[in-house]
Amino acid sequence: MGKLVVTEFMSLDGVIEAPGGEPGYAHTNWVGDRHDESWLEYKLHEILDADALLLGRITYESFAGAWPEYEGEMADKMNAMPKYVVSATMTSADWNNTTVLSGDLPSDVEQLKALHRGEIQIAGSRTLVNALKQLDLVDEYHFMVFPVVLGSGFRLFDEVEDSYPLDYRSTRPFNNGVVVHTYVRKR
C-alpha cells in the first residue's frame, strides 16, 4: 500500500508561494539563489523514490509547463512517472502519463494508495494539501525550510479551529542553512 507524502519548499514564516519563479508574487523565486548541491541531491533522491505525483491543478499547470523542457535524471523521472491531477475543471491533461481525477477525493486517494506501493508525493498544491489534511489522508510531511522570512504570500495550511498534531520523525540540515523536517500524522 502506498503512502501520501506532502513535500514542500517553505520559508521560515511558512510561505510556500512561488519558490521557483512563478509569476505574480512579490518574492518570486526565493529558492533561486539558495541552490546547494547537498539539498539538490536530497530532492533528486526524493523524486527517484516516488512512485507517483498527486497535484492540484495550478501546480500541475506550472510543472507541466516546465518539466518537459528540462533534461537529466530528475526530469526523466518527473516526466515518466504516473501523475494525477485533482481538478473540477480539467477534462484532459497533456503532460505524459497524467490522469485527471475529478471524482470523490477520499475514494480516489484510497485507489491510488492501493495501486502504488511506494510514495505518492504532493508538491505545492496548497488547496489540495488542505483538503487532504482535513480528510486525514496525508501520511507524512517533508518540509524543506529555507532561511528566509518573506512576510507575505500563501502559507501551506489554512486557519483551522482544531489543532493538527504531528509526530516528529527526523531533521536533516544542509550546508546553506536549509533544513528538512519530517513529520507524520499523530494517530
N, C-alpha and C positions, 0 to 999 in steps of 0.2 A: 504494500500500500504506500502510495506517495505521500509526501508531506508538503504543505503550503508554507513557503518561506518568503517573507517580505524582506527585500534588501533595498536600502535607501542611502543615498548621499544626503547628509544633514549638516546644517550649520550648528554651532553651539547653542543658538537660540531656537533650534527646532525647525528651521526653514528648509523645505525640500524643493522649492520652486526654482526652475531654470538653472540647474547646476552646470549644464553642458552648453549653454549659449542659446537657449530657446528665446525667441524674440518677445518683446513686450514687457520685460521685467527690468526694473532699475539696476539690479545687481547681477544680471545675466552672466553666465559663465564663471561663477565664483569658484568653481573647481579648477578652471583652466590653468591658472598659474601655480597650482599646487600639486602638479603631477610628480610622482615619485615612483621609481621602479619597484619598490617593495610593495606598495599598495596596488599598483597596476598588476603585479604578479598575483596578488591575492584575488583581485577581480577576475583575472583570466581563469584561475582555478575554480572560482565560484561558478562561473559560467560553464566551464567544461564539466563540472559535476552536476549541472542541472539536466533534468530530463525534458523540461518544457518551460515555456514562459506563459504567464497569465497576465494580461494587460488590460487597462481601461482604454477607451477609445482615443483620448487625447495623447496618452503616452505611446500607444500603438502607432498613431499617425506620425509622431515625432521619430520613433525608432524606424518605422517603415520608410521614412523619407531619408534616413541617414545610413543605416547598416548595410543595405545592398551596395552602397558605394565604397565601403571600407574593404580592406584586404587584411589577411593574416589569420592566425589561428582562432582568435576570439570572433572575428567577423564570420569566418567559416561556420563556427558553431552557432552563432546567433541566426545566421541566415538559413541553416539547415534544420535546426531543431523544430519540433512542433510548437506552434504558438497559438494561443487562444485569446481572442479579444472580446471583452464583455461590452456590448453596446445595444441600446434600444433603437438606434437609428441606422446602423450599418446593416447591409444585407449581404455584402461580399467583401473580401479583402484580397489585395493583390500581392502582398508580401508572401514569399514562398512558405508553404506548409502552415498557413494560418486558417483557423476555423473561427467563425463568428458565433458567439454564444449570446442568445437573446432570450433564453428561457428562464427557468427558475434557478436563481443563483445557488442556493444550497444543494439542489439536485445536480446541477452542472459540476459543482466542486466535488461532490461525492463521486460522480462518474470519472472525473479527472484523476482523483486520488486512487480509484480502482484501476484505471488504465495505466498510470505511471508508477513505477516502483521507487523512484528517487525524488529529488526536489522539483517542485513546481514553483518557480520563482516569480515574484511580482516585484517589478521595479517601478518607481514613480507611482502613477495610478492612484493618486490620493483618494478620490471618491470611491474607487473600488476597494482600497485597503480599509477605509472606514466602514463600508458595508460588510465586508468580511469580518472585521473586528466585532461589529455589533452582533453578527450571527455566530460568533465564537468559532470561526473556521480556520483561523491562522494558527499554525503550529509553532512557528519560530520567526524571530525578527533579527535581522542583521542591520545595525545602524552604523554606517561609516561616518563618523563625526569629524568635521573639519574645523580647525582652529580659527574660526571667523564668526563674528556676530554681524548679521545682516540687518536686523532691526525692522524688517518688513518682509512680507511675502507669505505664501501659503505654507502653513505648518502641516505636518503629517496628520495629526489627529484633530478631529472636530472636538469642540467642547461637549462634555457629557455630564449627566447628573451623577452617575455612579463611577467610582474609580475602576481602573482596569489593571489589576495587579499582574506583574510578570515575574518569573523566576530568572535570576541571573545564571548564565552558563559560562561565559568567558569574555575576556577582553584581549585585544591584540593591538599593540601600538606599532606605529610605523615611524620611519626616520624623520619625517617632516611634521610630526605632531598630529597626524591623522590617527584616529583610534576606531577600531571596530568593536562594538559591544554586541554580544549575542544574548538574546533572552528567549524564553519560551513562555507560553501562556500558563499562568498558575491555575492548576486544576483542583 
